[in-house]
Amino acid sequence: MSSSATDEKQSVLDGFKAFLMRGNVIDLAVAVVIGAAFTNVVNSVVKGVINPLVGAFGTKDLDRYSSCLKGPCKTNEAGDVVSGVPIMWGTVLSATLTFLITAAVVYFLMVLPMSRYLARKAARDKQAEVEHAEAEASEVELLREIRDVLVAQRGGPAPAEQTDGGSESGPAPTER
């Protein structure tokens, strides 16, 4: 094997390692694993709690709710439809409930707290920026006062201050 092939193989492995170690790839992998586990929890809640509550008005299994579009619907022992055209609206209702519960949990337990946290963080950052600007302005004022005292001690003319609070019109006089 030539050295360029070895270098290329090493470069590809280094690139792959860098790709895997990037934060967003690891975050995505964690999200997929947590999402799969969370799906099982939501499905259990729907099948164990929601379906029986809805089933209080009929069967406990929402998947059994259906209507027959054409003719009487008949099924065999395996559950396959042998005549008629069934519309399985119970399955759609169950999937919709699962989706709504998942969306509510994600919103109320993840999105809403994160947006509140980010809003508080932005407010803190803005406040820190304002405090930094105020500290910087007071520091500039203190330095002007020190400069004025030093110029007065040397006996030179006091620098002319502008009334708009901006910088001076010219450079400070220096003596050597």
C-alpha positions as a printed Julia matrix, in Angstrom:
176×3 Matrix{Float64}:
   0.0     0.0    0.0
   1.42    3.38  -0.96
   1.86    6.25   1.45
  -0.76    8.38  -0.35
  -3.36    5.62   0.07
  -2.45    5.34   3.76
  -2.67    9.12   4.15
  -6.05    9.16   2.37
  -7.35    6.34   4.58
  -6.07    8.14   7.67
  -7.66   11.39   6.45
 -11.01    9.67   5.84
 -10.93    8.13   9.33
  -9.99   11.47  10.87
 -12.83   13.15   8.99
 -15.29   10.47  10.1
 -14.14   10.79  13.7
 -14.53   14.59  13.54
 -18.02   14.14  12.06
 -19.08   11.82  14.87
 -17.69   14.07  17.56
 -19.54   17.17  16.37
 -22.18   18.16  18.89
 -25.17   18.12  16.57
 -24.64   14.49  15.52
 -24.51   13.33  19.12
 -27.52   15.5   20.01
 -29.44   13.96  17.12
 -28.57   10.43  18.24
 -29.72   11.19  21.78
 -32.94   12.73  20.43
 -33.71    9.61  18.38
 -33.16    7.29  21.34
 -35.22    9.46  23.71
 -37.92    9.85  21.05
 -38.2     6.08  20.62
 -38.51    5.56  24.37
 -40.98    8.43  24.65
 -43.12    6.95  21.88
 -43.51    3.77  23.9
 -44.64    5.78  26.93
 -47.2     7.77  24.93
 -48.52    4.65  23.2
 -48.92    2.99  26.6
 -50.82    6.0   27.97
 -53.13    6.03  24.95
 -53.77    2.28  25.01
 -53.91    1.96  28.8
 -55.75    5.13  29.82
 -57.25    7.06  26.91
 -58.64    4.12  24.95
 -60.45    2.64  27.98
 -61.91    6.07  28.79
 -63.17    6.42  25.23
 -64.11    2.76  25.32
 -66.52    3.45  28.16
 -68.88    4.49  25.37
 -68.25    1.32  23.34
 -65.42   -1.18  22.96
 -62.18   -0.7   24.86
 -60.08   -1.02  21.73
 -60.39    2.02  19.48
 -59.03   -0.02  16.58
 -62.32   -1.91  16.52
 -64.37    1.23  15.83
 -65.31    1.13  12.18
 -68.11    1.79   9.77
 -69.05   -0.19   6.74
 -69.14    1.79   3.52
 -70.58   -0.86   1.22
 -72.72   -3.74   2.36
 -72.44   -5.55   5.65
 -68.81   -5.96   6.68
 -67.84   -9.48   7.66
 -64.47  -10.68   8.96
 -62.98  -14.11   9.4
 -61.23  -15.49  12.52
 -57.95  -13.85  11.53
 -59.6   -10.41  11.44
 -59.41  -10.04   7.67
 -62.4    -8.45   5.95
 -64.12  -10.93   3.65
 -67.04   -8.77   2.47
 -67.91   -5.06   2.51
 -65.7    -1.98   2.61
 -64.81   -1.05   6.18
 -63.65    2.41   7.21
 -61.43    2.0   10.25
 -61.97    5.39  11.86
 -61.07    4.07  15.32
 -57.47    3.55  14.19
 -57.33    7.14  12.93
 -58.81    8.39  16.2
 -56.24    6.43  18.21
 -53.35    7.76  16.09
 -54.71   11.3   16.4
 -54.94   11.01  20.18
 -51.39    9.65  20.29
 -50.18   12.57  18.18
 -52.0    15.18  20.3
 -50.67   13.74  23.55
 -47.14   13.59  22.15
 -47.38   17.16  20.85
 -48.76   18.42  24.18
 -46.03   16.72  26.2
 -43.29   17.97  23.87
 -44.68   21.5   23.95
 -45.37   21.78  27.68
 -42.34   19.84  28.94
 -39.71   20.82  26.36
 -40.55   23.74  24.05
 -42.25   26.06  26.56
 -39.6    25.72  29.3
 -36.79   26.11  26.75
 -38.34   29.24  25.24
 -38.81   30.72  28.72
 -35.21   29.88  29.58
 -33.95   31.48  26.35
 -36.06   34.6   26.98
 -34.63   34.93  30.5
 -31.12   34.38  29.16
 -31.63   37.05  26.48
 -32.93   39.49  29.12
 -29.91   38.77  31.35
 -27.54   39.23  28.41
 -29.21   42.52  27.48
 -29.04   43.72  31.1
 -25.36   42.75  31.29
 -24.72   44.63  28.04
 -26.46   47.74  29.42
 -24.51   47.5   32.68
 -21.27   47.1   30.72
 -22.07   50.17  28.63
 -22.9    52.17  31.77
 -19.66   51.04  33.44
 -17.72   51.96  30.34
 -19.35   55.4   30.24
 -18.58   56.04  33.92
 -15.0    54.87  33.35
 -14.62   57.34  30.48
 -16.01   60.12  32.67
 -13.59   59.2   35.47
 -10.67   59.24  33.02
 -11.72   62.69  31.79
 -11.79   63.97  35.35
  -8.31   62.53  36.0
  -7.04   64.11  32.8
  -8.53   67.48  33.74
  -6.9    67.33  37.19
  -3.52   66.42  35.67
  -3.77   69.24  33.13
  -4.73   71.68  35.9
  -1.75   70.54  38.02
   0.62   71.22  35.13
  -0.84   74.67  34.81
  -2.03   74.21  31.24
  -5.36   75.29  29.88
  -8.32   73.07  30.74
  -9.6    71.1   27.77
 -12.84   72.39  26.27
 -15.77   70.06  26.96
 -18.6    69.69  24.51
 -22.09   70.18  25.87
 -23.6    67.22  24.01
 -21.66   64.69  26.09
 -19.6    63.47  23.15
 -15.84   63.48  22.75
 -13.77   66.6   22.7
 -13.27   68.65  19.58
  -9.53   68.09  19.47
  -6.7    66.15  21.03
  -5.69   66.88  24.6
  -2.65   69.15  24.92
   0.55   67.35  25.76
   3.74   68.71  27.22
   7.15   67.14  26.84
